[in-house]
Structure formats: C-alpha cells, structure tokens
Amino acid sequence: MNAEFRARPVLLPALLLAMPILVLLIFVILPAFTFYSKASTESGLQKNLQLENSFYLTQLEKVKADSIGMTVNLRDSMVILDVKGVTLRQCRIEEYALQYRHLTNTDSLAADLSKPFILQYGWGSTAKIPIMVKNAPKDTAEANQELYQPVRPPKKDIFVYLQFDKDFLLYLKQNEPVGLKGWLNRRKVHFRQYAAEWQRAFSQLITGRRIQPGNKLEITLSQDDALAVYRALPKHGQMALYLP
C-alpha cells in the first residue's frame, strides 16, 4: 500500500507534462501535416492535368501536317514516328536524361509543350540520305548483262543531334557498344555540338543577355531505331513531348 501511494505523486506530474504535448500533436501538428499532404497531392494532380492537356493540344496541331512527325513519350518510354495520327514505327527508349529550364514552373512548361517543337537542323555520325554511286553501262547489251541487286548501305554507329526551336536539343545514341571507329565518330559529333554551344554562349554574352543552358534531352535507342528516327524525320518536322 505504501509503495502504491508513493507512485501516485510521481505519475500525476508526468501526465500533466504530457497533456500539452498530446494536445499540440492532435490539434496542431497532425491537421497541418494532413493539409500539406492534401495540398501537395492536389498540386501534383493539377500539374499532371496541365501537362496532359498540353500534350493533347500538341498532338492536335501535329496531325495537321502532311509530313512524318515524332512523339517522344517519356512517361511510357516510347518514341513514335507517325503521320496524320497513324503510327508508323514505335521505338523503345532504353534510357534518357532531361535538362529543361521550366521544369519547376508549371505554367511556362505547359505553354512550351502546348505546341509542337519544329526541327531546325540536325547532324550525325552517318548520312541522313544514303547514296550509292554506280558506273553507267556503255550500251544496252552491257546493261542487260548486269543483274541489279539492291545493296543495303553499311551499318555505322549512330549518334545524332537534332536541334529544334524553343532552344531544345535532342540527342539520340545507340544502345549497342561501339568500337574504335564508332568512338572517333562520336567524338566528332560531340565536338560539333560543343562548338555550337560555345557560339551560342558567346552570342548571348555579346548581346548582353544572361548566359543560360539550353534545353536538352538525351535518349538511348537501339541502333536501327535511332537510324530510322534520324532518316524519317524531315526538315521542319514536328515533335510532341510528353514528360513523365
């Protein structure tokens, strides 16, 4: 009995000290955390709806063109070549890396993505249009002796830069390993891109503008898919971009 009587005065102050903490936890901290989580969820949902709406607007604008266009869907890891909304080829994205200035500004990002990106120019480690040189026969008899057999151009390692408007650069590279010749070709392609970046930065410096890095997307595809995208997309071809 004496032990129980001595324990009661110790337990009562402890409960009195714990009561304000429990009240603060139940009526202040937990409601604030719930409100923040709900606000974050609603903000993320609103951002996804804005980007999805921009993607559909771009697709509607892109189907008006008569030439082959491209859709880069990072959410599904697909690159799609299409014309008038009809899919011509689907390419699986193995890896990608994205650098975009407006990723944290949803309104600016949605405005950029609501219209197609227009291809300005491009270059790569292989010819965009393969050409085969053949000597013409001297007469009809010599021509009849020759059996024409289409010859596929030799395969080369594929590294391609495609420069679009809105200061957007798309870099395509193959997933397959490369040899010494492929490594040298890749260095040549990269050197040209580095020169273009230095020229761009120098132009911004001369005109008094703030030097800003451009928007860049690096995609890894199979060799055949990278080559198909490079050769199929025409000048001023349109691209729709769907972010994850």
Secondary structure as UniProt FT lines:
FT   HELIX           2..24
FT   HELIX           25..29
FT   HELIX           30..62
FT   TURN            63..64
FT   STRAND          69..73
FT   TURN            74..77
FT   STRAND          78..83
FT   TURN            84..85
FT   STRAND          86..92
FT   STRAND          95..99
FT   TURN            101..104
FT   HELIX           106..113
FT   STRAND          117..124
FT   HELIX           140..145
FT   STRAND          159..164
FT   TURN            165..167
FT   STRAND          168..174
FT   HELIX           180..206
FT   TURN            207..208
FT   STRAND          215..221
FT   HELIX           223..232
FT   TURN            235..236
FT   STRAND          238..242
//
